[in-house]
Amino acid sequence: MNKYKIMVVDDEQDILDLLEKALTIEGFHNIIKVTTGLNAVDFCKKEQPDIIILDVMLPDLDGYEVCRQIRQFSHCPILFLSSKNDEVDKILGLAVGGDDYVTKPFSPKEIAYRVKAQLRRAEYKQSPVQAQLIKIGAITIDPDGCRIMKDNREIGLTAREFEILHYLAQNTGRVISRERLYETVWGEDSFGCDNTIMVHIRHLREKLESDPAAPEYIITMKGLGYKLVNPYEKQTKI
């Protein structure tokens, strides 16, 4: 675990110390503690952490704005911490580029295990096993490089958006339910997953579709789920 660099951003020293202790117990020792949003953005550029634990309520920039700025140059997993537990706040956290959202009070051990889960996913993407490029219409998916190209132009996706698209691409033409998509990508029970999936699908369409309101690639099958199709091929079946 020493190879991983974790940045923890919170303006409460007690929480920083608590998380540092929990992460250290689980084998993480390269931990950067930051107390402001501006410093978080600056340290992220300099230190390039493997994962960020980010509080929403900070004294200068809020966590959502910090995430937006970090997403301009980094795709490392971001786990939000917040005392706000309204559904709209969780959706906003995911919409701006977050990969996970945990409300306070929380279990420090749970946070450590969520960090491990995110790092496992990131490591899996960097597996030395050579994966073939997946081509669907004008879109090319590079599983090894975690890169998406459309019309020879790279499209910036969050880690979660990439996982969703990759999974749909592995099942091109098949209808994937929201529950199955959530359980596969998030690795958690799918209870209450609808809005989370909808937010990520909407953002994928905004980045990939020529007209997000009339998608050609990511198709909604009402009452069933989603499927990824090649718009240049005639679709003969669901």
Backbone torsions as a table, in degrees:
resi	resn	phi	psi	omega
1	MET	NA	-14.2	-177.3
2	ASN	-64.1	-21.2	-177.6
3	LYS	-73.2	-16.9	-177.2
4	TYR	-90.2	138.2	177.3
5	LYS	-110.2	122.7	-177.0
6	ILE	-114.8	130.0	175.1
7	MET	-107.2	124.5	178.6
8	VAL	-110.9	124.1	-175.7
9	VAL	-118.5	113.4	178.7
10	ASP	-160.4	143.2	-178.7
11	ASP	-87.8	-0.2	177.5
12	GLU	-102.8	115.5	-176.4
13	GLN	-60.8	-36.4	-180.0
14	ASP	-60.5	-40.3	179.8
15	ILE	-70.1	-40.3	176.8
16	LEU	-58.1	-46.0	-178.5
17	ASP	-67.5	-38.4	-179.8
18	LEU	-64.5	-44.9	179.5
19	LEU	-68.4	-38.7	177.6
20	GLU	-59.6	-43.0	180.0
21	LYS	-64.1	-45.9	-179.4
22	ALA	-63.3	-41.2	179.9
23	LEU	-69.0	-38.1	178.7
24	THR	-63.7	-40.6	178.1
25	ILE	-60.1	-34.6	-179.8
26	GLU	-85.1	5.5	173.2
27	GLY	102.9	2.1	179.3
28	PHE	-91.7	131.1	-177.5
29	HIS	-128.6	-11.4	179.6
30	ASN	-99.3	82.9	-172.4
31	ILE	-120.6	126.9	178.0
32	ILE	-105.6	124.9	-179.9
33	LYS	-106.1	127.5	-175.9
34	VAL	-131.2	143.5	-174.3
35	THR	-111.9	-7.4	-180.0
36	THR	-132.9	157.8	179.9
37	GLY	-66.8	-42.9	-179.4
38	LEU	-61.5	-43.2	178.3
39	ASN	-66.1	-32.9	179.0
40	ALA	-62.0	-45.8	179.0
41	VAL	-63.3	-44.1	-178.6
42	ASP	-64.3	-47.4	-179.5
43	PHE	-65.4	-35.3	179.7
44	CYS	-63.1	-40.5	177.9
45	LYS	-63.6	-40.9	-175.4
46	LYS	-80.4	-42.1	-170.6
47	GLU	-94.2	-22.9	-179.7
48	GLN	50.0	64.3	-179.7
49	PRO	-65.4	157.9	177.9
50	ASP	-81.8	-22.8	178.9
51	ILE	-159.4	151.2	-178.8
52	ILE	-125.9	131.5	170.1
53	ILE	-103.0	117.0	-166.2
54	LEU	-126.6	118.7	175.8
55	ASP	-73.8	143.1	179.9
56	VAL	-76.7	-42.6	-175.9
57	MET	-91.6	100.3	179.2
58	LEU	-119.2	158.9	-173.0
59	PRO	-71.5	-21.2	-178.9
60	ASP	-114.3	-86.4	173.8
61	LEU	-84.5	142.1	174.8
62	ASP	-78.2	164.7	-175.3
63	GLY	-59.7	-32.7	179.9
64	TYR	-63.8	-43.6	179.4
65	GLU	-68.4	-38.2	176.0
66	VAL	-58.8	-44.9	179.8
67	CYS	-62.0	-44.4	179.4
68	ARG	-57.1	-44.8	-178.0
69	GLN	-68.4	-40.5	179.4
70	ILE	-65.0	-36.4	-179.1
71	ARG	-66.2	-11.1	176.7
72	GLN	-74.9	-18.2	-178.1
73	PHE	-139.4	-4.1	-178.1
74	SER	-142.0	143.6	177.3
75	HIS	-114.9	19.5	179.6
76	CYS	-65.9	150.2	179.7
77	PRO	-59.2	140.6	177.3
78	ILE	-124.8	123.9	179.2
79	LEU	-110.1	115.2	-179.4
80	PHE	-81.1	141.6	167.9
81	LEU	-116.0	136.1	-178.1
82	SER	-157.1	148.1	172.3
83	SER	-84.6	-7.9	178.0
84	LYS	-86.2	120.3	-178.4
85	ASN	-115.7	13.2	175.4
86	ASP	-69.1	147.3	-178.4
87	GLU	-59.0	-37.8	-178.1
88	VAL	-63.5	-34.1	179.2
89	ASP	-69.2	-40.3	178.4
90	LYS	-65.0	-42.1	179.4
91	ILE	-63.2	-41.4	178.9
92	LEU	-61.9	-42.1	179.3
93	GLY	-59.9	-40.9	178.6
94	LEU	-73.0	-35.8	-176.9
95	ALA	-66.0	-33.9	-178.2
96	VAL	-83.4	-2.6	175.7
97	GLY	122.0	5.8	177.3
98	GLY	-72.7	155.7	-179.4
99	ASP	-108.0	-16.3	179.7
100	ASP	-157.5	158.9	-176.0
101	TYR	-146.2	119.6	-178.6
102	VAL	-123.6	133.4	-178.9
103	THR	-95.0	149.4	176.5
104	LYS	-85.9	146.4	-3.9
105	PRO	-72.0	151.2	-176.4
106	PHE	-131.6	165.2	174.3
107	SER	-90.6	119.1	178.7
108	PRO	-55.7	-37.1	179.4
109	LYS	-65.0	-38.7	178.1
110	GLU	-61.9	-42.2	178.7
111	ILE	-59.9	-43.6	179.7
112	ALA	-60.8	-40.2	-179.7
113	TYR	-73.5	-33.0	174.5
114	ARG	-65.6	-37.6	175.8
115	VAL	-61.4	-45.2	178.6
116	LYS	-59.4	-42.3	-178.9
117	ALA	-63.2	-43.0	179.2
118	GLN	-64.5	-40.6	-179.8
119	LEU	-68.7	-34.6	176.4
120	ARG	-62.0	-42.8	179.7
121	ARG	-63.7	-43.0	-179.8
122	ALA	-64.5	-38.9	-180.0
123	GLU	-68.9	-37.5	178.4
124	TYR	-59.6	-38.4	179.9
125	LYS	-65.6	-25.8	-177.8
126	GLN	-98.1	18.5	-179.5
127	SER	-56.9	140.4	-179.5
128	PRO	-69.7	-12.8	178.3
129	VAL	-66.8	125.1	-176.1
130	GLN	-71.4	120.8	177.5
131	ALA	-104.1	142.2	-178.9
132	GLN	-75.9	150.2	174.0
133	LEU	-66.0	144.4	176.9
134	ILE	-109.3	122.7	-178.1
135	LYS	-115.8	124.6	178.9
136	ILE	-133.7	104.6	-175.9
137	GLY	60.4	-126.6	-179.5
138	ALA	-87.4	0.4	-176.9
139	ILE	-99.0	133.6	174.9
140	THR	-121.9	128.7	-180.0
141	ILE	-110.9	125.2	177.4
142	ASP	-106.6	96.7	-176.6
143	PRO	-61.2	-37.6	-178.7
144	ASP	-68.4	-43.9	-177.7
145	GLY	-89.0	-3.1	-177.4
146	CYS	52.2	45.7	-178.4
147	ARG	-120.9	146.3	176.8
148	ILE	-123.1	129.5	176.7
149	MET	-120.6	141.5	171.0
150	LYS	-134.4	123.6	-176.5
151	ASP	52.7	43.2	178.1
152	ASN	64.8	19.4	176.9
153	ARG	-119.6	129.3	-178.1
154	GLU	-72.8	136.0	179.6
155	ILE	-107.9	125.8	-179.8
156	GLY	-82.6	118.7	177.8
157	LEU	-119.2	153.0	170.4
158	THR	-72.9	166.4	-179.9
159	ALA	-58.4	-41.5	-178.3
160	ARG	-69.5	-40.6	178.3
161	GLU	-61.5	-41.0	178.9
162	PHE	-62.2	-44.1	-178.9
163	GLU	-62.0	-40.6	179.1
164	ILE	-63.7	-49.2	-178.4
165	LEU	-63.2	-41.9	-179.9
166	HIS	-61.6	-42.6	-179.6
167	TYR	-66.3	-42.8	176.9
168	LEU	-62.1	-38.8	-179.8
169	ALA	-66.4	-33.8	177.0
170	GLN	-68.8	-14.9	179.6
171	ASN	-125.2	39.3	-177.0
172	THR	-51.7	131.0	178.2
173	GLY	86.0	-9.9	179.4
174	ARG	-98.1	144.8	177.0
175	VAL	-81.6	124.9	179.8
176	ILE	-113.8	122.0	-179.3
177	SER	-68.8	158.0	177.6
178	ARG	-61.8	-38.3	-179.2
179	GLU	-63.0	-45.9	-179.5
180	ARG	-65.9	-40.3	179.7
181	LEU	-62.2	-44.3	-178.8
182	TYR	-66.6	-46.7	-177.3
183	GLU	-64.8	-34.0	179.9
184	THR	-74.8	-46.9	-174.6
185	VAL	-80.2	-43.4	-178.3
186	TRP	-86.4	-23.8	-178.4
187	GLY	70.0	26.8	-178.0
188	GLU	-131.8	166.7	175.1
189	ASP	-59.1	142.7	-171.8
190	SER	-87.4	7.2	-178.0
191	PHE	-58.3	125.0	177.8
192	GLY	72.0	27.2	-173.9
193	CYS	-86.1	-12.4	-168.6
194	ASP	-53.6	-52.7	-176.3
195	ASN	-66.2	-36.5	178.3
196	THR	-60.4	-48.3	179.6
197	ILE	-63.6	-44.5	-178.0
198	MET	-59.4	-40.6	179.2
199	VAL	-62.6	-46.1	-178.8
200	HIS	-67.0	-39.7	178.1
201	ILE	-64.6	-41.9	179.0
202	ARG	-60.1	-42.6	-179.5
203	HIS	-70.2	-35.4	175.1
204	LEU	-61.8	-43.3	179.4
205	ARG	-64.0	-39.8	178.9
206	GLU	-61.0	-31.0	-177.5
207	LYS	-89.8	-27.8	-171.3
208	LEU	-108.0	-31.0	-173.4
209	GLU	-88.2	144.5	174.1
210	SER	-65.6	-37.3	176.5
211	ASP	-133.6	97.0	-177.2
212	PRO	-56.2	-26.4	179.9
213	ALA	-75.8	-18.5	177.8
214	ALA	-132.6	69.9	-173.2
215	PRO	-63.2	141.6	177.2
216	GLU	-105.6	-22.9	-177.1
217	TYR	-99.8	-57.2	-177.3
218	ILE	-96.5	103.6	-173.3
219	ILE	-100.4	134.2	174.7
220	THR	-86.4	125.9	174.1
221	MET	-103.4	102.7	-171.1
222	LYS	-53.0	125.2	178.8
223	GLY	79.6	-3.5	-176.1
224	LEU	-118.8	-44.9	-177.5
225	GLY	147.0	-139.4	-177.2
226	TYR	-132.7	155.5	170.0
227	LYS	-142.9	147.9	177.5
228	LEU	-99.0	127.9	-176.9
229	VAL	-129.6	161.2	172.7
230	ASN	-92.2	111.6	-176.0
231	PRO	-65.6	-14.8	-179.5
232	TYR	-88.8	-5.5	177.4
233	GLU	-108.5	140.1	179.2
234	LYS	-68.8	127.9	-179.8
235	GLN	-91.9	118.0	-175.0
236	THR	-105.7	-14.2	-178.6
237	LYS	-150.8	161.4	178.3
238	ILE	-79.6	NA	NA
